[in-house]
Amino acid sequence: MIDFALDRARSGRYGHAARHLADCAAADTEIENYGPHPRHADYLNSLRQAHHRKTAFWQRVRAE
C-alpha cells in the first residue's frame, strides 16, 4: 500500500501510507526474522532515497 501510493504519486493516499508506515515501525520490534524481506530501517531508507521529493508524504510521516 505504501509503495502503491508513492510509486503512483497518489497524494490523496499519503495519509494512509504514513499510518501504514507507522504500523510497520511498531511491528518491527516484534519481528525476529524478516526472511527475504528488507528490515524496516532498510525499507525506510529505500523509501527516502526513491521518494525524497514527496514532501507531502514525509510531512505526514513526521506528524504520525
N, C-alpha and C positions, 0 to 999 in steps of 0.2 A: 504494500500500500504506500509506503514511504517512497520507494523507487518510482512507482507509477506516477505519483503526484509531482515529484521533482523532474523526472525524465520528460514528462509531457507538459511541464510548466502549468499545472492545474492550480493556480494560485488560490482558488476557492477551496481547495483541499488541504492547503498548507497547515491550517489549524489542526485538522485531524491527523495529518502526518506528524506534526510536532508532538501531539499526545501519544501517538504510537511509538515515537522515538523515546519519549519519557518512560513508557511502559517497558520498552526494551532495556533501558538503562536500569530500571528497577529489577527486572528479571535477571539481569547479568550476574548478580551476586549469587543466584541460586544455580546457575549453570556450571557444571564441573567439566563437561566435555562437549565442545562445540562440533566435534566431528569435522565434516568437510566445510562447515560454515565459518565465516570470519568471526573473531571475537568482537564484542561490542565496540571496544575502543578502535579497532581496525576498521570496522564498518563506518563508524562516525568520522574517522579521518578520511576515508574514501568519499564520503558524502561532502565533507568540507572541501576537498580538492575538486570534485566534479561539479559542485553546485555553489561555489563560493560567492557568486554574484546574486544569488536568490536571497536578497536581504530580507524580504518579507517573511520568508520561511525562518531564517535564523533569528529574527526578532521574536517570532512566536516560540521558537525553541528556548530562548532565554527567558521568556515570560512564563513558561511552564514550570 
